Amino acid sequence: MLHINICKIIMNCLLWNCRGANKPQFRRSIRYILKKYITDVLAIFETHAGGDQASRICQGLGFENSFRVDAVGHSGGLWLLWRTGIGEVSVVDSTDQFIHAKDVNGKDNVNLVVVYAAPTASRRSGLWDRLGDVIRSMDGPVVIGGDFNTIVRLDERSGGNGRLSSDSLAFGEWINDHSLIDLGFKGNKFTWKRGREERFFVAKRLDRVLCCAHARLKWQEASVLHLPFLASDHAPLYVQLTPEVSGNRGRRPFRFEAAWLSHPGFKELLLTSWNKDISTPEALKGLQQTL
């Protein structure tokens, strides 16, 4: 799932609601994506496959390890696949709407929760409470991503009516209640679309990646890329916790992260690091190194 060292954790993860892993278009598209983007862990949602068929498809994807929640008939299905040599990966919990896996390597660990929220609010009933219980039980940094099948703000939608549903409001409250941070994205603004004619066209940001403050502090350069639409009405999400940085690191401007303020040790670090005997600009420069 994750490349983990004692001092550095690297994660390249692909999350995709493929709308059917048994389609020839899926196999062609996933081969293309995996060739173009180095992927350590692959999470596939709405696979519409189970049993021997699902096993054969998983084996053909080139990952040595996998865990599946098979589809019921042609509905649902979640797969999590990861490469060998990335730590001790264990699946802690799973339902038909999420998989919680934990990777432990030495003294380090990370929790990954991949989510496929049911497409209707009634079928999603109780999901946010269940995920909240899972998050509270975790030890260590948390990264949670996938297809949540709802939006948080009106600007995450193009077309449709002009108000947020009660389920969207509940999802936003759930994010705030658990102090989760949206990792943002690069690329297309929307991850799902429907309708070709302008009057019927609707697009939304249904897929996203969230994390706790601990994870945001740990991986400050983490990025999420919305890949082009391929063989599905959902775009794949490519997540890099430690993306390669081009150019001279020393010339990059310092950026203060708002997440630092929520860290319980921030105030103490500020008090102990501030040098009162030098000018403010010099003291700020020293604090920058400490941060």
VOGU-873377 format. One record per residue: residue in one letter; x, y, z of N, C-alpha, C, CB in turn. Coordinates in steps of 0.02 Angstrom, whole numbers, plus 50000, padded with zeros to 5 digits. Glycine has a CB too. Example, Ala and Ser with C-alpha at 12.3 -4.5 7.8 and 13.67 -1.06 7.14 Angstrom:
2
a506604971650390506154977550390506604983550390505654977650452
s506424988850354506844994750357506455000250394507044997050286
END
This chain:
291
m500414994050000500005000050000500435006350000499535000050060
l500925006750046501335012750052502065010750056501125016850113
h502505014650023503225013850034503375017550099503655016649974
i503645014150148503745017450213504455016150237503245014850265
n504805021550255505445021150290505365024450357506015024450248
i505845023550401505795026450468505755033950464506385024250511
c506125037150417506135044450415505735047150356506845046850411
k505495042950311505145045550252504635040550228505645047250197
i504025042850217503495038650191503305041050121502865038650238
i503295036450074503115038050006502495034049988503695036549956
m502005037449959501395034049939501155036549873500845034849993
n501095032049825500785033649761500175029149755501285032549700
c499595032249756498975028449760498495030649705498655029349830
l498155025849675497655027249624496975025149649497835023749557
l496495029749650495815028349671495345029449612495605032949732
w494915024449598494505025149538493845021349544494885022749476
n493295024849534492655021649524492615019949449492045026349547
c492745013749433492835011749363492185009849328493315005849359
r491645008949367490995007149340491025000649299490725012849298
g491364995649328491384989149296492084986949277490954989149235
a492384982649319493064980349305493084974549256493394978249370
n492504971949238492484966349191492414968649118491914961649209
k492434975149106492374977849039493054978049004492054984849040
p493094976548939493734977248903494014984348907493634975248829
q493564989348908493794996248912494174997548977493215001148906
f493944994449032494284995249096494994992449091493904991849152
r495064986449064495724983249062496214987349020495664976149033
r495974989948964496414994148923496605000548960496074995848856
s496115003648992496235010049026496695009249086495575013049048
i496585004049127496995003249186497705001449169496694997849232
r497804997649115498494996249094498845002649073498484991249035
y498485006949038498775013349016498955017649077498285017048970
i498495018149125498615022449184499205019849225497985022749228
l499225013249237499755010449279500435010949245499605003149296
k500435011049180501065011849143501315019049148500985009849070
k500845023649148501015030849148501155033549218500455034849116
y500805030749269500865033349337501085027749384500195036349361
i501665028649416501915023749463501425023049521502625025749489
t501175017049531500645015949580500845010349629499985014149545
d500835011949693500995007149746500365003649772501355010549803
v499815007449772499185004649796498635006749748499025006849869
l498205002149733497655003349686496995001749721497734999049621
a496545006549722495875005549750495365006449695495735010549810
i494975001249683494475001249629493785000549661494604995549578
f493315004849639492635004749666492135003149611492475011549698
e491565000649633491014998749588491274994049533490685005049556
t491574988549555491894983849508491384979549471492374979349546
h490794978649500490264974549468490504967449456490034977649402
a490964965049498491244958349488491364955049555491904958749447
g491364948449555491494944649616491724937649600490874944449659
g491904933849652492084926849644492704925749601491524923149615
d492694920349562493264918449520493414923849468493134911849485
q492904926949442493004932149392493404937949421492334934649365
a493214940249481493574945649515494294943649530493214947749579
s494394937449551495054934949567495514935049505495024927849594
r495244932949448495634932949386495824940049364495244929449330
i495354944649370495504951549350496034954549395494864955749352
c495974953349461496474955949509497164953249494496274954149581
q497204946849480497854943749465498164946749403497774936249457
g497754948949356498024951849295498234959049300497514951249242
l498134962149358498304969249365499034970349387497844972449414
g499384964949405500104965549420500274967249492500384970749378
f499794966749538499924967949608499944961149644499394972649640
e500434960249689500514953849722500004952549777501204953349750
n499714957949804499264957249861498604960749846499574960149925
s498064957849872497414961049861496924959049916497134959149793
f496424963449925495864962049969495234964449933495944965550040
r494714960249933494114961949895493494961749938494044957249837
v493054966549925492354966049946491974965149882492114972349989
d491754959149867491464957649802490794961049793491394950249793
a490624962149730489984965049712489424960049728489964967049638
v488844962649741488244958549749487864958949683487794960849811
g487874953649644487594954049577488014958749535486864956349578
h487704963849508488064968949469488064975549506487764969749399
s488064975349572488044981349612488644981649660487384981749651
g488984987249662489524988349710490164984649693489304986349779
g490554983249745491194979949738491774984649751491264976849670
l492214982949799492814986949815493414982349814492744990549884
w493954984649782494574980849782495144985349806494734978049712
l495574982549847496184985949868496774981449850496174987649945
l497234983949810497814980049788498444983849805497774978449711
w498974980249827499594983649843500194979149826499614985549917
r500764982249820501364978749799501744976049859501814983449758
t502134970749848502534967649900503104972249921502804960849877
g503314971749983503894975550006503734982450031504384975949953
i503124983750049502944990550071502754990750145502364993150029
g502914985550182502744985350253502234979950267502484992150276
e502054979450330501564974450351500864977450345501694971950424
v500514975550292499854978250278499324973550306499744979350202
s498854976250344498304972250369497654976050359498414970550445
v497134972350340496474975350333496134975050401496044971750278
v495994980850430495724981250497494964980550497495924987950529
d494644983450447493914983450446493684984250373493614989050491
s493104981650358492834982550290492074981550291493164977550241
t491744985150246491034984250233490954984850157490594989650272
d490324984950135490214985750063490314993050041489504983550045
q490504997650089490615004550071491305007250090490095008850103
f491715003350124492395005650136492844999850157492395011050191
i493505001050149494014996450174494515000650214494374992550114
h494664998550275495175001750316495774997150321494895003550387
a496334999350294496954995550297497484999450336497204993750226
k497904995850370498444999050408499104996150387498344998250485
d499595000450375500264998350356500755000250412500485001550288
v501104995350438501594996450491502284994450465501414992350555
n502764999050475503454997750455503905000550509503615000750385
g504194996250548504604998550604504185002250654505175002950579
k504385008350670504025012450718503485016750684504505016750756
d503465016450619503005020750582502385017050561503355023750521
n501835020550552501225017450528500785022650495500845013950586
v500335020350454499865024750421499225020950409500155027450354
n498665024350417498005021450404497735024050337497505023150462
l497495019550296497185021450233496475018750232497595018850172
v495995023150221495295021250215495065023050145494845024750270
v494855018050107494595019450040493835018550042494915014649986
v493485023350013492755023850022492395023449956492575030250059
y491875019449953491385019849899490695020649932491415013449853
a490485026949939489835028349969489285026449919489775035749991
a488775023249943488225021149900487925027149863487675017549941
p487665026049803487445031749762486805035249786487325029449693
t486435032349832485835035549858485925037049933485205031149847
a485625042649955485685044650024485415039450072485335051350036
s484875036050053484575030950097485055025150108483925028450068
r485415023050056485895017550063486525019750099486075014749995
r486655026350099487235028950136487075030050209487475035450105
s486465029150229486255030550298486685026750348485515028650307
g486975030350395487405027350446488135026950427487155020550461
l488305028250363489005027650341489455032650377489055028650266
w489245038950381489675044050411489805042350485489365051050404
d489285040050521489385038050591489865032250597488705036250623
r489795027450553490235021550555490955023550540490005016150504
l491055027750490491735030150474492015034350531491735034150409
g491585038150564491805042050622492075037550677491245046350649
d491735032050690491975027250740492645024250720491455021550750
v492725022850655493355020150630493925025050640493295018250556
i493795031450622494315036550629494525037450702494075043250600
r494045037550747494195038450818494595032650847493555039350859
s494535026750817494895020950843495605020350817494515014650825
m495795024750771496445024150738497015026950780496435027550671
d497595024150769498215026550799498685028450741498545021250846
g498885034750739499335036850685498975040950632499655030850653
p499345043150582499055047450529498525043750489499595049950483
v498035047550464497465044750428497395048150360496815045550470
v497325044250308497165046650241496535042950219497765045550190
i496015046650200495375043650182495145046650116494845044850238
g495035042350066494855044950000494435040049961495475046649962
g494135042649908493735038549864493135042249837493495032349901
d492615038549821491995041349793491495042049850491715036749736
f491385048349872490925049649927490215050949903491165055649967
n490135051449837489475052049806489065057949831489095045749816
t489395063149855489055069249874489565074949874488715068549944
i489315081049874489755086849872489715090549939489565091549813
v490135095649946490145099550008489925106749995490855099550039
r490105109449936489935116449920489595116749852490585120849920
l489225122149840488865122949777489345123549718488425129049781
d489945126349729490415127149673490745120449654490955132249691
e490565115049688490805108449668490315105049621490915104049731
r489875108949591489375106249546489265111049488488715104749583
s489145108249429488955112049371488305109049344489515112049316
g487775113149340487125110549320486735108249380487205104949269
g486105106249369485685103949425485385109849463486095099649472
n485075108349520484755113749558485255117749599484215110849604
g485035123249628485495127949660485535127449734485305134649642
r485445121549763485505121049836485825114349855484805121649869
l486095114149915486415108149940485885103649972486965109849991
s485965097149962485505092349992485665091650066485535085449956
s485205088850104485325087650175485915082750184484695084750209
d485995078050137486555073350142487225076950131486475067750091
s487245081750085487855085750075488025089750137487765090450015
l487515092650169487635096450230487885091850286486985099850252
a487615085750290487835081050341488555078850328487385074850342
f488735078050264489425076150247489905081750266489485074650171
g489725087950252490145093550271490235094050347489855100050245
e489695092950384489735092950457490185087350482489035092350488
w490145081550450490555075850469491295077450460490365069550428
i491475080750404492165082750392492405087450447492235086150323
n491995092350464492175097250515492215094050584491685102950516
d491735089750600491715086550666492335082450680491105082250673
h492635079550627493225075350636493865078850616493145068950596
s493815085550607494405089750592494805087150533494855090250654
l494455084850482494785082250423494965087950375494345077050387
i495495087150338495755092250293495725089550222496475094350312
d495435093450177495395091550106496075092850074494825095450069
l496365087850042497015088650010496985092749946497315081949996
g496385094549924496335098549863496475094349801496815104449866
f496625097649745496735093849684497055098249631496075090949657
k497335095049581497565098249520497185094949462498345097549510
g497055098749410496705095849353495985098049349496745088349355
n495575094049314494875095549304494525096749371494535089949266
k494075101649373493735103349435493255097949458493355109949426
f492965094249411492465089249427492715082249414491825090549387
t492475077449455492705070549448492165065849422492955067949515
w491565068549411491005064549384490605068849338490555061649441
k490365065849284489955069749237489425065149205490395072949182
r488885068449184488345064749152487985069349102487835061949205
g487805066649044487435070448994487885073748944487005075649028
r487735072948880488155075948828487875082648805488205071148769
e487225083248801486935089648782486965094548840486205088748758
e487065100848823487165105948874486585106348924487265112748842
r485975105648899485395106348944485335100548992484755106948904
f485645094748976485615088949020486265087849059485445082748980
f486775091949045487435090649072487465092449147487965094749034
v487735087749186487855088849258488545086149274487305085349302
a488935089849312489605087649333489695089449407490165090849290
k490035085049444490135086149516490825083649537489575082649557
r491045086249593491655083649625491435078649679492105089449656
l491315072549657491075067349703491655063549736490635062349666
d492255063849705492825060049729493335064849759493145055849672
r493615063149816494095067549850494525063549897493715073149888
v495045066949924495495063849974495535068550034496205062549943
l495415065850093495445069550155495985066550199494755069350192
c496195070350249496695067650296496625071250363497425068550268
c496935068550414496935071750480497505076850482497005066450537
a497515080950535498035086050542498725082850547497895090450604
h498775077150581499405073550588499695071950519499315067150629
a499265069250475499495067450408499675073650367498955063450372
r499295079050375499435085150336500095088150357498875090250344
l500245087950421500885090450445501465086050421500885090850521
k501335079550418501855074850400502025075150325501645067750418
w501505076050284501605076250211501335082850184501245070150176
q501735088150193501505094850175501475095950100501955099950207
e501835091950061501835092649989501345087949954502535091649962
a500945084249992500495079349963500055082549909500055076150018
s499935078649856499535081349801499045076149775499985083749744
v498495078649747497985074449716497875076949645497305074549757
l497945072549597497855074349527497235070949499498475072349485
h496775074949471496195072149437496405070249367495595077249437
l496425063849352496625061449286496045062149237496875054149290
p496185061549173495645062049122495135056349130495935061949051
f494525057549108494005052449108494185046949058493305055649092
l494165040749083494315034949040493835029249058495055032749047
a493435026949012493015020949020492545021249080493465014849028
s492415027149107491965027849164491725035049167492325025849230
d491165036249201490945043049211491285046349272490185043349219
h491735042549304492145045249358492875045749336492085040849422
a493215051049354493925051849339494335048349393494115059349334
p494895045049375495345042249425495695047849464495865037649392
l495845046549528496225051149570496915048149583495855052749636
y497445052049568498125049749581498405053649639498575050649517
v498565050149693498775053349756499515051949768498355050749815
q499895057249781500595056749799500705060349865501055059649743
l500895056649916501035059849980501695063749978501055054750036
t502185061149941502825064649936503015065049862503385061049977
p502695069449824502845070049753503545072649741502335074549718
e503835070849685504485073449667504435080949654504775069749605
v504915084649680504925091949672505455093749622505045095549739
s505245097049568505725099149517506035105849537505395099649447
g506635107149512506965113449526507345113449591506465119049527
n507585119149612507985119949672507545120949732508475125849664
r507545116049778507125116649838507285122949878507225110549883
g507925124949879508125130649918507825137249894508875131249918
r507605137449831507335143649803506575143949810507525144249731
r506275138849836505545138849843505345143249902505265131549853
p504815147249896504605151749951504335147750010504065156649927
f504445150550069504175147350129503425148350132504515150250193
r503065143150151502345143550156502125141250225501995139350101
f501745145450259501475143550325500855139250314501315149850368
e500825133450347500265128950340499765130150396500505121550340
a499135131550377498615132850428498525126850474497955134550394
a498655120750448498575114750489499035114750550498705108550447
w499595118350546500055118550603499705121250666500675122850587
l499255125950656498925129150713498495124250753498485134850689
s498275118850720497855114050755498265108550789497365110850706
h498925108650780499345103650812499415105250886500045103250778
p499305100250930499315101751003499995104351027499145095551041
g500535103050992501195105251015501425111750983501695100051001
f500995114950942501215120850905501385126650951500675122950855
k500935128150999501045133951042501695133151082500455134851090
e501815127151108502425125951147503045126651103502405118851179
l502995124051041503565124750995503705132050981503415120950929
l503185136050972503265143150957503605146651015502595146450942
l503385145251077503655148551135504385146751147503255146851197
t504555140351136505245138151149505725139951092505255130651160
s505455141151032505885142450974506005149950962505595139350912
w505585154250989505635161350974506225164451012504985165050991
n506655167850976507245171051005507095178451017507865170150960
k507015180451080506835187351097507425192151092506545187651166
d508035189451086508625193651088508845196151019509195189951119
i508475194450966508655196750899508055200250868508895190850855
s508165203350810507615207050777507075202250754507895211050718
t506475204950745505905200750724506035197150658505275205050717
p506295200550606506425196950543506915191050552506705201750491
e507425192050593507905186650605507575181050645508515189350642
a507155182850694506805177850734506325173850690506415181150793
l505985177150644505535173650598505915168750554505145178650555
k506515170850533506915166550490507125160250528507525170250464
g507285161050592507455155250633506855150750645507745157450700
l506265153850656505655149950666505485145950603505075154550685
q505605148950546505465145550482505855138950479505645149950422
q506485139050498506885132950497506605127750544507615134450515
t506385130150604506105125450653505465122250628505975129150718
l505025126450597504395123750571504515118750515503955129450546
END
